[in-house]
């Protein structure tokens, strides 16, 4: 099932469960980072340099310290690190990218005694008698829980996701501590108001930690996609599901990244299915699973079907958010670049100050993307020729911290799914009729938009 970490190389390490224990980890992290800063600062001063504070914070040694401590904590701390990594991509400083890349690859898991304590608390003493076999070694480990394979007495095979202890109770503190880490590293301007985003992140993570809610969302997705052979959604085993344990059908599948070696048609079909699903979530379901982590998808090569996993980040899409995307699509299909910019500002995708201050750069970014999307034939996600143009033009916007803007939180969550899906399509070098899918999703004839 979900597989954020390389489990065969995982190490046993008890997850700190109490607030005091988790705060202690952050305290040791702060002390280690401070010590590293002093040592690095002394070294650079001795060499005649005048280092910046951010240079001292984001040293390779400190990157390793941060990644190790956040991986040990798991939960919201690690989840936020992974989210920032996927969302910011190439825009992050190299040192911070190192921290977050390490977060995706760390392999800590609960030792057997801690696992037994969690399952005894959720299922009661003698819980092993519920199964013919329960594999103590997890088949997957993620930021909030780890997954075990188990066989029921009737022979059915289940995936059992077990939440790390203390995750739900520590969300608020973990989010605040990670935000502080970003502040002291000078990566975010002090004028940027993160309170709405942090508040929503806490709410979202609390919902992800509620496995009863996730099970219900998985069941609803199964109903919505029933009969569509492109998708497989595991069935819920409700009798074994609690707030901290999620039991579901074990569905075989390969990591979706293995599609990179599949024929072009298989890659194109898979990404057409995923992009179609995103559009259905946005405009038909009014509900979206907003976590685009690649581990949330598996691929069945025999049928070319996609297995959909992890529904904890599912949330309602407000009508006004969907309408903003609809207006952007209409402007994009019409190739009205001025309208694209104006709608982006009106809907909060783009800050008004940035749009006024850096209008020429923004217009060149829009033009580069528009040209790429409107080449003849399906859009080739593997052709990244426009990316250097966008990155170069974005430098001025990123450097001007006075114009940084936080879009509405609902837009951020949806855009995270859209961007993550595009990132996967680029990884697979898929070719997809993006214009055709978008036009069909909003009921517009393409021949009227050229």
Legacy VTK file of the C-alpha trace (Angstrom):
# vtk DataFile Version 3.0
C-alpha trace
ASCII
DATASET POLYDATA
POINTS 450 float
0.000 0.000 0.000
1.320 3.513 0.628
5.090 3.487 0.493
6.803 6.775 1.298
9.875 5.057 2.703
12.217 2.309 1.661
10.961 -0.131 4.271
13.536 -2.908 3.716
16.219 -0.471 4.911
14.085 0.909 7.738
15.345 1.079 11.280
13.396 0.506 14.473
13.151 3.674 16.513
10.400 4.396 19.017
8.282 7.362 17.913
8.083 10.046 20.652
4.422 10.002 21.693
4.039 12.511 24.529
4.080 16.274 24.054
7.048 16.628 26.386
8.986 13.964 24.500
8.286 15.577 21.137
9.176 19.032 22.465
12.418 17.544 23.739
13.253 16.395 20.201
12.688 19.921 18.887
14.813 21.240 21.738
17.686 18.936 20.830
17.226 19.945 17.198
17.488 23.637 18.078
20.568 23.005 20.189
22.249 20.976 17.459
21.466 23.558 14.803
22.732 26.368 17.053
25.950 24.485 17.698
26.402 23.892 13.997
25.801 27.583 13.300
28.456 28.652 15.811
31.026 26.263 14.370
30.275 27.238 10.768
30.206 30.947 11.646
33.609 30.725 13.324
35.040 28.884 10.337
33.777 31.474 7.851
34.869 34.456 9.968
38.339 32.933 10.247
38.375 32.725 6.463
37.544 36.426 6.234
33.897 35.948 5.187
30.824 37.761 6.522
28.190 34.983 6.425
24.443 35.609 6.425
22.265 34.031 9.126
20.448 31.858 6.541
23.815 30.584 5.290
24.662 29.422 8.795
21.312 27.746 9.384
21.192 25.834 6.101
24.559 24.092 6.195
24.766 20.458 5.017
25.414 19.318 8.595
22.380 21.194 9.882
20.311 19.827 6.993
21.172 16.337 8.166
20.246 17.228 11.765
16.862 18.647 10.770
15.965 15.727 8.511
16.934 13.164 11.128
14.944 14.818 13.924
11.824 15.426 11.840
11.951 11.847 10.569
12.169 10.648 14.152
9.127 12.706 15.095
7.083 11.552 12.099
3.552 12.954 12.238
2.791 16.541 11.306
6.435 17.622 11.442
7.506 15.160 8.768
4.285 15.576 6.772
4.808 19.332 6.478
8.376 18.808 5.334
7.214 16.458 2.603
4.445 18.861 1.565
6.871 21.783 1.252
9.234 19.598 -0.747
6.592 18.649 -3.331
4.982 22.070 -3.524
8.054 24.308 -3.751
10.148 22.037 -5.940
12.994 23.788 -7.733
12.280 27.113 -6.042
13.830 25.991 -2.716
17.415 26.738 -1.717
19.644 23.738 -2.375
20.338 23.173 1.315
16.652 23.075 2.263
15.973 20.758 -0.663
18.570 18.462 0.885
16.676 18.435 4.181
13.404 17.597 2.504
14.866 15.001 0.155
16.263 13.210 3.196
12.837 13.373 4.810
11.343 11.429 1.913
13.947 8.711 2.245
14.323 8.198 6.003
13.198 4.769 7.170
12.265 4.816 10.862
9.428 2.574 12.043
7.869 1.568 15.332
9.625 -1.258 17.175
7.418 -4.357 17.734
6.717 -3.539 21.379
5.383 -0.075 20.527
3.289 -1.509 17.687
1.782 -4.076 20.043
0.911 -1.338 22.543
-0.933 0.654 19.882
-2.928 -2.337 18.594
-3.749 -3.550 22.101
-5.124 -0.116 22.914
-7.214 -0.027 19.714
-8.353 -3.669 19.461
-7.909 -4.954 22.988
-5.774 -7.780 24.436
-5.558 -10.891 22.316
-5.956 -8.927 19.093
-3.798 -11.423 17.208
-6.576 -14.011 17.463
-8.541 -11.923 14.941
-6.101 -12.998 12.220
-4.725 -16.132 10.681
-1.492 -14.225 10.188
-0.293 -10.691 10.941
3.050 -9.563 9.502
4.985 -7.693 12.191
7.298 -6.035 9.659
5.513 -3.180 7.856
5.199 -3.339 4.095
5.179 0.460 3.967
5.881 3.408 6.239
4.733 6.979 5.838
4.654 10.212 7.831
1.595 9.455 9.970
1.406 5.656 10.035
2.874 2.391 8.827
1.108 -0.384 6.917
1.069 -4.107 7.747
-0.216 -7.031 5.749
-2.605 -9.380 7.537
-4.724 -12.417 6.639
-8.174 -13.003 8.119
-9.384 -16.483 9.126
-11.497 -16.594 5.931
-8.372 -16.047 3.811
-8.954 -12.441 2.809
-5.787 -10.335 2.810
-5.911 -6.882 4.374
-3.683 -3.835 4.593
-3.685 -2.499 8.159
-2.533 1.105 8.560
-1.451 1.807 12.124
-0.971 5.400 13.244
2.157 6.360 15.108
1.422 7.114 18.774
1.138 10.761 19.745
0.627 12.042 16.201
-2.907 13.356 16.672
-2.181 15.017 20.014
0.942 16.804 18.821
-0.283 18.330 15.547
-0.665 21.916 16.754
2.733 22.022 18.439
4.471 20.294 15.522
3.043 22.740 12.976
4.045 25.725 15.099
7.555 24.361 15.580
8.078 23.706 11.863
6.807 27.215 11.094
9.321 28.611 13.596
12.069 26.623 11.902
11.179 28.218 8.565
11.099 31.660 10.143
14.465 31.461 11.889
16.044 30.126 8.708
15.032 33.440 7.087
13.303 31.571 4.262
10.054 33.455 4.813
9.659 37.230 5.162
8.378 38.362 8.554
5.621 40.350 6.824
4.029 37.221 5.346
0.866 36.301 7.275
0.906 32.535 7.681
-1.750 32.333 10.393
-4.642 31.293 8.077
-2.485 28.688 6.368
-1.109 27.272 9.619
-4.595 27.112 11.110
-5.884 25.226 8.081
-2.839 22.942 8.055
-3.609 21.973 11.639
-7.230 21.236 10.760
-6.273 19.242 7.681
-3.705 17.174 9.549
-6.182 16.498 12.351
-8.599 15.146 9.759
-5.862 12.991 8.226
-5.195 11.532 11.669
-8.845 10.398 11.944
-8.840 7.000 10.272
-12.594 6.510 10.652
-13.057 9.621 8.532
-10.482 8.410 6.006
-12.227 5.051 5.735
-15.518 6.773 4.963
-13.875 8.943 2.300
-12.356 5.824 0.731
-15.781 4.174 0.664
-17.325 7.233 -1.025
-14.587 7.324 -3.667
-15.243 3.657 -4.334
-18.889 4.493 -5.000
-18.077 7.483 -7.234
-15.676 5.452 -9.380
-17.574 2.173 -9.396
-17.641 0.652 -12.875
-14.731 2.738 -14.193
-12.078 0.143 -14.999
-9.333 2.757 -14.988
-9.375 2.952 -11.191
-9.249 0.526 -8.269
-10.238 1.680 -4.777
-9.685 -0.740 -1.860
-12.767 -1.786 0.082
-13.032 -0.813 3.731
-12.978 -3.397 6.529
-15.142 -1.399 8.910
-15.156 -3.851 11.833
-11.401 -3.465 12.286
-11.183 0.280 11.648
-10.797 2.712 14.541
-9.670 6.299 14.864
-6.029 5.143 14.847
-6.196 1.940 12.765
-7.476 1.697 9.179
-8.221 -1.762 7.777
-8.811 -2.243 4.059
-8.510 -4.735 1.250
-4.891 -5.384 0.245
-4.625 -4.515 -3.451
-1.599 -5.605 -5.452
0.140 -3.017 -7.562
3.510 -1.636 -8.516
4.837 1.800 -7.540
3.518 4.247 -10.097
7.065 5.397 -10.870
7.661 2.014 -12.532
5.458 3.294 -15.348
8.489 5.278 -16.457
9.755 2.091 -18.116
6.381 1.203 -19.675
5.438 1.875 -23.320
4.432 5.427 -24.181
0.766 4.487 -24.602
0.591 3.004 -21.099
2.086 6.164 -19.609
-0.254 8.366 -21.615
-3.305 6.344 -20.574
-2.370 6.400 -16.910
-1.818 10.156 -16.764
-4.934 10.838 -18.836
-6.857 8.876 -16.214
-5.254 10.780 -13.330
-5.745 14.211 -14.893
-9.343 13.301 -15.731
-9.856 12.341 -12.091
-8.491 15.686 -10.877
-10.935 17.512 -13.141
-13.829 15.346 -11.962
-12.882 16.016 -8.361
-12.842 19.738 -9.031
-15.948 20.132 -11.160
-18.125 17.046 -10.569
-17.426 15.636 -7.110
-16.812 19.010 -5.391
-14.442 16.866 -3.316
-10.730 16.318 -3.802
-8.037 14.085 -2.362
-5.472 16.871 -2.074
-2.286 14.891 -1.393
-0.479 14.153 -4.692
2.277 12.063 -3.091
3.351 9.509 -5.692
3.051 6.756 -3.060
-0.718 7.302 -3.049
-0.970 5.616 -6.454
-0.093 2.116 -7.635
-0.176 0.649 -11.137
-1.462 -2.736 -12.268
0.334 -3.500 -15.548
-1.986 -6.392 -16.459
-5.014 -4.084 -16.714
-3.283 -0.672 -16.788
-5.575 0.278 -13.896
-4.520 2.727 -11.206
-4.903 1.804 -7.547
-5.900 4.846 -5.467
-4.648 4.909 -1.877
-4.740 7.214 1.142
-7.857 9.353 1.364
-6.976 11.182 4.571
-6.383 14.503 2.778
-9.809 14.470 1.106
-11.667 17.761 1.505
-14.633 19.582 0.028
-13.945 22.028 -2.813
-15.956 25.249 -2.339
-17.969 26.407 -5.340
-16.034 29.678 -5.536
-12.722 27.809 -5.726
-13.984 25.608 -8.558
-15.351 28.707 -10.303
-11.932 30.357 -10.148
-10.367 27.397 -11.913
-13.211 27.336 -14.441
-12.581 30.988 -15.306
-8.854 30.335 -15.687
-9.541 27.406 -17.998
-11.921 29.491 -20.115
-9.294 32.219 -20.459
-6.605 29.648 -21.197
-8.627 27.872 -23.862
-9.330 31.243 -25.501
-5.597 32.067 -25.263
-6.527 35.423 -23.744
-3.326 36.134 -21.842
-4.537 39.393 -20.315
-7.625 37.603 -19.020
-5.466 34.819 -17.569
-3.463 37.376 -15.593
-6.533 39.314 -14.481
-8.446 36.217 -13.371
-5.358 34.971 -11.521
-5.323 38.200 -9.512
-9.098 38.337 -8.971
-9.209 34.779 -7.666
-6.121 35.146 -5.483
-3.819 32.846 -7.443
-1.534 35.836 -7.884
-1.021 38.821 -5.580
-2.124 42.174 -6.938
1.078 43.894 -5.793
3.242 41.304 -7.540
1.121 41.569 -10.698
1.604 45.337 -10.800
5.256 45.410 -9.815
6.431 42.554 -12.009
3.874 42.598 -14.808
6.359 42.117 -17.699
7.888 39.030 -16.043
4.471 37.595 -15.226
3.286 38.186 -18.786
6.345 36.357 -20.124
5.666 33.423 -17.794
2.056 33.245 -18.996
3.181 33.441 -22.608
5.717 30.622 -22.167
3.130 28.316 -20.623
0.483 29.292 -23.180
2.833 28.567 -26.080
3.764 25.177 -24.626
0.161 24.148 -24.058
-0.899 25.116 -27.555
1.620 23.259 -29.663
-0.017 20.826 -32.111
-0.984 17.470 -30.660
-1.176 16.286 -27.050
0.791 18.222 -24.462
4.164 16.567 -23.911
4.904 16.756 -20.180
8.373 15.406 -20.880
9.266 18.456 -22.952
10.451 20.876 -20.280
11.773 23.531 -22.663
9.508 26.190 -21.135
10.609 25.491 -17.546
13.948 27.387 -17.687
12.073 30.404 -19.070
9.567 30.296 -16.211
12.291 29.760 -13.625
14.362 32.661 -14.940
11.415 35.056 -15.057
10.300 33.982 -11.568
13.642 34.945 -10.014
12.655 38.590 -9.704
9.347 37.700 -8.057
11.026 35.381 -5.590
13.735 37.908 -4.777
11.178 40.659 -4.099
9.952 39.385 -0.745
7.775 42.493 -0.275
5.365 41.179 -2.936
5.064 37.596 -1.648
1.467 36.519 -1.395
-0.323 33.578 0.223
-3.363 32.517 -1.861
-6.559 31.445 -0.163
-6.038 28.165 1.654
-8.679 26.363 -0.415
-6.878 27.336 -3.598
-3.569 26.199 -2.135
-4.856 22.708 -1.383
-6.379 22.288 -4.839
-3.311 23.704 -6.561
-1.137 21.311 -4.605
-3.018 18.406 -6.204
-2.908 19.987 -9.672
0.821 20.732 -9.474
1.681 17.348 -7.974
-0.204 15.542 -10.729
1.627 17.578 -13.368
4.918 16.725 -11.662
4.121 13.021 -11.917
3.188 13.427 -15.590
6.556 15.085 -16.179
8.335 12.254 -14.370
6.592 9.732 -16.644
7.091 11.877 -19.792
3.415 11.398 -20.597
1.589 12.999 -23.522
-1.943 14.082 -22.722
-4.631 16.089 -24.515
-4.800 18.629 -21.713
-6.848 21.138 -23.689
-9.396 18.493 -24.656
-9.762 17.221 -21.090
-10.123 20.743 -19.701
-12.662 21.755 -22.334
-14.760 18.650 -21.714
-14.623 19.197 -17.940
-16.219 22.628 -18.179
-18.455 21.859 -21.161
-16.709 24.065 -23.729
-16.232 23.056 -27.386
-12.573 23.327 -28.349
-13.337 24.626 -31.838
-14.906 27.679 -30.185
-11.755 28.494 -28.199
-9.167 28.660 -30.965
LINES 1 451
450 0 1 2 3 4 5 6 7 8 9 10 11 12 13 14 15 16 17 18 19 20 21 22 23 24 25 26 27 28 29 30 31 32 33 34 35 36 37 38 39 40 41 42 43 44 45 46 47 48 49 50 51 52 53 54 55 56 57 58 59 60 61 62 63 64 65 66 67 68 69 70 71 72 73 74 75 76 77 78 79 80 81 82 83 84 85 86 87 88 89 90 91 92 93 94 95 96 97 98 99 100 101 102 103 104 105 106 107 108 109 110 111 112 113 114 115 116 117 118 119 120 121 122 123 124 125 126 127 128 129 130 131 132 133 134 135 136 137 138 139 140 141 142 143 144 145 146 147 148 149 150 151 152 153 154 155 156 157 158 159 160 161 162 163 164 165 166 167 168 169 170 171 172 173 174 175 176 177 178 179 180 181 182 183 184 185 186 187 188 189 190 191 192 193 194 195 196 197 198 199 200 201 202 203 204 205 206 207 208 209 210 211 212 213 214 215 216 217 218 219 220 221 222 223 224 225 226 227 228 229 230 231 232 233 234 235 236 237 238 239 240 241 242 243 244 245 246 247 248 249 250 251 252 253 254 255 256 257 258 259 260 261 262 263 264 265 266 267 268 269 270 271 272 273 274 275 276 277 278 279 280 281 282 283 284 285 286 287 288 289 290 291 292 293 294 295 296 297 298 299 300 301 302 303 304 305 306 307 308 309 310 311 312 313 314 315 316 317 318 319 320 321 322 323 324 325 326 327 328 329 330 331 332 333 334 335 336 337 338 339 340 341 342 343 344 345 346 347 348 349 350 351 352 353 354 355 356 357 358 359 360 361 362 363 364 365 366 367 368 369 370 371 372 373 374 375 376 377 378 379 380 381 382 383 384 385 386 387 388 389 390 391 392 393 394 395 396 397 398 399 400 401 402 403 404 405 406 407 408 409 410 411 412 413 414 415 416 417 418 419 420 421 422 423 424 425 426 427 428 429 430 431 432 433 434 435 436 437 438 439 440 441 442 443 444 445 446 447 448 449
